[in-house]
Amino acid sequence: MNKSELIARVAKDARLTRGEAGVAIEATIENIMRALRQGDDVRLVGFGTFTVSRRKAGEARNPQTGKTIKLPASRRARFKAGKLLKEAVNG
């Protein structure tokens, strides 16, 4: 399912126009990203938790040249599925 298909389904289920559903989904995504950018977790009970983890700086090899590359420290978005989502996926 892509974003426009999700918007169409949300619009139908919530009895909204596609435009209203699109605005709601965009606002939800933007607020999740904003919270993660600020270092906050986003917990949606039953669905899952979005968190940010830190990755240390390190080294890797370029497979084409064999040269060592330095990787900077970074932050990564993570998602851990909640109980209801796991149950829905596993039947």
PyRosetta script that sets phi, psi and omega in degrees:
from pyrosetta import init, pose_from_sequence

init()
pose = pose_from_sequence("MNKSELIARVAKDARLTRGEAGVAIEATIENIMRALRQGDDVRLVGFGTFTVSRRKAGEARNPQTGKTIKLPASRRARFKAGKLLKEAVNG")
pose.set_psi(1, 131.8)
pose.set_omega(1, 176.3)
pose.set_phi(2, -99.9)
pose.set_psi(2, -179.2)
pose.set_omega(2, -173.7)
pose.set_phi(3, -62.8)
pose.set_psi(3, -42.6)
pose.set_omega(3, -178.6)
pose.set_phi(4, -67.8)
pose.set_psi(4, -33.7)
pose.set_omega(4, 175.7)
pose.set_phi(5, -67.3)
pose.set_psi(5, -39.0)
pose.set_omega(5, 176.5)
pose.set_phi(6, -63.1)
pose.set_psi(6, -44.4)
pose.set_omega(6, 178.7)
pose.set_phi(7, -59.8)
pose.set_psi(7, -43.0)
pose.set_omega(7, 179.8)
pose.set_phi(8, -62.8)
pose.set_psi(8, -42.3)
pose.set_omega(8, -179.3)
pose.set_phi(9, -68.9)
pose.set_psi(9, -41.3)
pose.set_omega(9, 178.5)
pose.set_phi(10, -64.2)
pose.set_psi(10, -42.2)
pose.set_omega(10, 179.3)
pose.set_phi(11, -59.2)
pose.set_psi(11, -44.4)
pose.set_omega(11, -179.5)
pose.set_phi(12, -66.2)
pose.set_psi(12, -49.3)
pose.set_omega(12, -177.0)
pose.set_phi(13, -66.1)
pose.set_psi(13, -36.1)
pose.set_omega(13, -176.8)
pose.set_phi(14, -95.5)
pose.set_psi(14, 1.9)
pose.set_omega(14, -178.8)
pose.set_phi(15, 55.1)
pose.set_psi(15, 49.4)
pose.set_omega(15, 177.3)
pose.set_phi(16, -115.3)
pose.set_psi(16, 165.2)
pose.set_omega(16, 170.7)
pose.set_phi(17, -75.5)
pose.set_psi(17, 162.7)
pose.set_omega(17, 178.2)
pose.set_phi(18, -62.5)
pose.set_psi(18, -35.0)
pose.set_omega(18, 178.7)
pose.set_phi(19, -64.0)
pose.set_psi(19, -45.1)
pose.set_omega(19, 178.8)
pose.set_phi(20, -63.8)
pose.set_psi(20, -42.8)
pose.set_omega(20, 179.0)
pose.set_phi(21, -64.1)
pose.set_psi(21, -39.5)
pose.set_omega(21, 178.7)
pose.set_phi(22, -63.0)
pose.set_psi(22, -43.3)
pose.set_omega(22, 178.2)
pose.set_phi(23, -62.5)
pose.set_psi(23, -42.3)
pose.set_omega(23, -179.6)
pose.set_phi(24, -64.1)
pose.set_psi(24, -44.1)
pose.set_omega(24, -179.8)
pose.set_phi(25, -67.4)
pose.set_psi(25, -44.0)
pose.set_omega(25, 177.8)
pose.set_phi(26, -59.6)
pose.set_psi(26, -42.3)
pose.set_omega(26, 179.6)
pose.set_phi(27, -64.8)
pose.set_psi(27, -39.6)
pose.set_omega(27, 178.9)
pose.set_phi(28, -63.2)
pose.set_psi(28, -48.6)
pose.set_omega(28, -179.4)
pose.set_phi(29, -62.7)
pose.set_psi(29, -44.9)
pose.set_omega(29, -179.6)
pose.set_phi(30, -61.7)
pose.set_psi(30, -40.5)
pose.set_omega(30, -179.8)
pose.set_phi(31, -70.8)
pose.set_psi(31, -33.9)
pose.set_omega(31, 174.5)
pose.set_phi(32, -64.7)
pose.set_psi(32, -45.9)
pose.set_omega(32, 179.4)
pose.set_phi(33, -63.2)
pose.set_psi(33, -41.1)
pose.set_omega(33, 179.6)
pose.set_phi(34, -62.0)
pose.set_psi(34, -44.3)
pose.set_omega(34, 179.8)
pose.set_phi(35, -63.1)
pose.set_psi(35, -43.7)
pose.set_omega(35, 179.8)
pose.set_phi(36, -65.6)
pose.set_psi(36, -39.6)
pose.set_omega(36, 178.2)
pose.set_phi(37, -58.8)
pose.set_psi(37, -35.8)
pose.set_omega(37, -179.8)
pose.set_phi(38, -83.4)
pose.set_psi(38, -2.6)
pose.set_omega(38, 178.5)
pose.set_phi(39, 90.2)
pose.set_psi(39, 6.6)
pose.set_omega(39, 179.5)
pose.set_phi(40, -85.7)
pose.set_psi(40, 155.5)
pose.set_omega(40, 171.8)
pose.set_phi(41, -90.9)
pose.set_psi(41, 153.2)
pose.set_omega(41, 174.4)
pose.set_phi(42, -121.4)
pose.set_psi(42, 113.9)
pose.set_omega(42, -178.1)
pose.set_phi(43, -109.3)
pose.set_psi(43, 119.8)
pose.set_omega(43, 175.3)
pose.set_phi(44, -112.9)
pose.set_psi(44, 99.4)
pose.set_omega(44, -171.9)
pose.set_phi(45, -53.2)
pose.set_psi(45, 128.6)
pose.set_omega(45, -179.7)
pose.set_phi(46, 88.7)
pose.set_psi(46, -33.8)
pose.set_omega(46, -178.5)
pose.set_phi(47, -87.5)
pose.set_psi(47, -54.4)
pose.set_omega(47, 179.5)
pose.set_phi(48, 160.1)
pose.set_psi(48, -177.4)
pose.set_omega(48, -177.1)
pose.set_phi(49, -129.3)
pose.set_psi(49, 129.9)
pose.set_omega(49, 173.6)
pose.set_phi(50, -97.6)
pose.set_psi(50, 130.4)
pose.set_omega(50, 179.0)
pose.set_phi(51, -136.1)
pose.set_psi(51, 170.2)
pose.set_omega(51, 174.7)
pose.set_phi(52, -118.4)
pose.set_psi(52, 131.9)
pose.set_omega(52, 175.5)
pose.set_phi(53, -119.5)
pose.set_psi(53, 155.2)
pose.set_omega(53, 179.7)
pose.set_phi(54, -99.3)
pose.set_psi(54, 139.4)
pose.set_omega(54, 177.2)
pose.set_phi(55, -114.9)
pose.set_psi(55, 128.7)
pose.set_omega(55, -178.5)
pose.set_phi(56, -69.9)
pose.set_psi(56, 156.6)
pose.set_omega(56, 173.8)
pose.set_phi(57, -66.3)
pose.set_psi(57, 151.2)
pose.set_omega(57, -178.5)
pose.set_phi(58, -160.6)
pose.set_psi(58, -168.1)
pose.set_omega(58, 179.2)
pose.set_phi(59, -125.8)
pose.set_psi(59, 151.6)
pose.set_omega(59, 176.5)
pose.set_phi(60, -144.0)
pose.set_psi(60, 169.8)
pose.set_omega(60, 177.8)
pose.set_phi(61, -113.1)
pose.set_psi(61, 137.6)
pose.set_omega(61, 172.5)
pose.set_phi(62, -76.3)
pose.set_psi(62, 117.9)
pose.set_omega(62, -175.6)
pose.set_phi(63, -65.9)
pose.set_psi(63, -24.0)
pose.set_omega(63, -179.2)
pose.set_phi(64, -79.7)
pose.set_psi(64, -40.7)
pose.set_omega(64, -175.9)
pose.set_phi(65, -105.6)
pose.set_psi(65, -20.2)
pose.set_omega(65, -177.4)
pose.set_phi(66, 81.6)
pose.set_psi(66, -1.3)
pose.set_omega(66, -180.0)
pose.set_phi(67, -71.0)
pose.set_psi(67, 148.9)
pose.set_omega(67, 176.1)
pose.set_phi(68, -82.6)
pose.set_psi(68, 135.9)
pose.set_omega(68, -180.0)
pose.set_phi(69, -118.0)
pose.set_psi(69, 138.9)
pose.set_omega(69, 175.8)
pose.set_phi(70, -90.9)
pose.set_psi(70, 128.0)
pose.set_omega(70, 177.9)
pose.set_phi(71, -102.2)
pose.set_psi(71, 127.2)
pose.set_omega(71, -179.9)
pose.set_phi(72, -73.5)
pose.set_psi(72, 159.6)
pose.set_omega(72, 173.4)
pose.set_phi(73, -63.6)
pose.set_psi(73, 147.8)
pose.set_omega(73, -178.8)
pose.set_phi(74, -150.6)
pose.set_psi(74, 170.2)
pose.set_omega(74, 175.1)
pose.set_phi(75, -111.4)
pose.set_psi(75, 142.6)
pose.set_omega(75, -177.7)
pose.set_phi(76, -126.3)
pose.set_psi(76, 138.8)
pose.set_omega(76, 173.7)
pose.set_phi(77, -81.1)
pose.set_psi(77, 137.8)
pose.set_omega(77, 178.8)
pose.set_phi(78, -128.4)
pose.set_psi(78, 154.0)
pose.set_omega(78, 175.7)
pose.set_phi(79, -135.6)
pose.set_psi(79, 130.9)
pose.set_omega(79, 175.7)
pose.set_phi(80, -118.7)
pose.set_psi(80, 120.6)
pose.set_omega(80, -178.4)
pose.set_phi(81, -65.3)
pose.set_psi(81, 141.9)
pose.set_omega(81, 176.9)
pose.set_phi(82, -86.0)
pose.set_psi(82, 174.2)
pose.set_omega(82, -174.9)
pose.set_phi(83, -60.1)
pose.set_psi(83, -47.3)
pose.set_omega(83, -177.8)
pose.set_phi(84, -64.9)
pose.set_psi(84, -37.5)
pose.set_omega(84, 178.4)
pose.set_phi(85, -67.2)
pose.set_psi(85, -42.8)
pose.set_omega(85, 178.1)
pose.set_phi(86, -60.5)
pose.set_psi(86, -43.6)
pose.set_omega(86, 179.6)
pose.set_phi(87, -65.2)
pose.set_psi(87, -39.6)
pose.set_omega(87, -180.0)
pose.set_phi(88, -64.7)
pose.set_psi(88, -39.0)
pose.set_omega(88, -178.7)
pose.set_phi(89, -72.5)
pose.set_psi(89, -38.4)
pose.set_omega(89, -176.4)
pose.set_phi(90, -88.0)
pose.set_psi(90, -1.5)
pose.set_omega(90, 176.8)
pose.set_phi(91, 81.2)
pose.dump_pdb("model.pdb")
